[in-house]
Amino acid sequence: MARPERNSVDYFPFLCEEGNKMFYLEETYGNDGFATFVKLLRELGKTDYHYLNLSKPSTLMYLSAKCKVSKEVLESIINDLVDLGKFDAILWRENKIIWCQDFIDSIQDAYKKRNNKCITLEGLFTLLTSLGIRKQGLLPTIGPINTQSKVKKSKVKESKENYNARKLKFSTTLTPFLEMYGKEFLNEFYKYWTEPNKSQTKFRQELEPTWDLERRLQTWAKNDKNFSNKKTAPVSEMNQTVIDKIKQYD
């Protein structure tokens, strides 16, 4: 008897090495960012055809509860993952559907012994169209097209994507100093220097006329009392030990 078709998986591989995109998520959202991404991948794995349809409010509510974050934070994380290229931009922006090609590529081995193959992006488009989920041209054009409005929206979208990409690039410059200063220290440094201006077009570091990262970190460390205490604690403990020994001979 032939095995029934199955379009979900029980597990998926996950790399131990932390990439720049995951570093950005953690620096921006803390543990919520990383945990939400992993939980979304788990949902993709156990859902038929490996896509998530968030067009229904109930689905969004379920996932936000599952990830233990608010709906606003969940959507913000997903939007960032789209801008970072982890989730498909067209399906998310037009249909509120999550599709991760990297995830699909990683689970191909699970389908090798199955009678059916893993769904492809093209196959998903066909499936969504047949289900009436994906509908192109929902907003018919009436009258002349306002090209200026289209250009303006395109520039805003491009500006936001560039802004997030620049923040990600800035976060990667901190990676070499992780062992020296520690994650908590660099996280506070990153949050301070990526605070956006009023127009949300540039962050604090970009507004500086000069920038020497190594010197900035050294200055930050000098002004950081917590960091200074951590550095000086062993010396203080050693001095106290010496004092205690001297007292024994008084």
Secondary structure as GFF3:
##gff-version 3
##sequence-region A 1 250
A	DSSP	alpha_helix	20	29	.	.	.	ID=ss1
A	DSSP	alpha_helix	31	46	.	.	.	ID=ss2
A	DSSP	three_ten_helix	48	50	.	.	.	ID=ss3
A	DSSP	beta_strand	52	53	.	.	.	ID=ss4
A	DSSP	alpha_helix	57	67	.	.	.	ID=ss5
A	DSSP	alpha_helix	71	83	.	.	.	ID=ss6
A	DSSP	alpha_helix	89	95	.	.	.	ID=ss7
A	DSSP	beta_strand	97	98	.	.	.	ID=ss8
A	DSSP	alpha_helix	101	106	.	.	.	ID=ss9
A	DSSP	three_ten_helix	108	111	.	.	.	ID=ss10
A	DSSP	alpha_helix	121	130	.	.	.	ID=ss11
A	DSSP	alpha_helix	147	172	.	.	.	ID=ss12
A	DSSP	three_ten_helix	175	177	.	.	.	ID=ss13
A	DSSP	alpha_helix	178	181	.	.	.	ID=ss14
A	DSSP	alpha_helix	183	193	.	.	.	ID=ss15
A	DSSP	three_ten_helix	204	207	.	.	.	ID=ss16
A	DSSP	alpha_helix	213	223	.	.	.	ID=ss17
A	DSSP	alpha_helix	225	248	.	.	.	ID=ss18
###
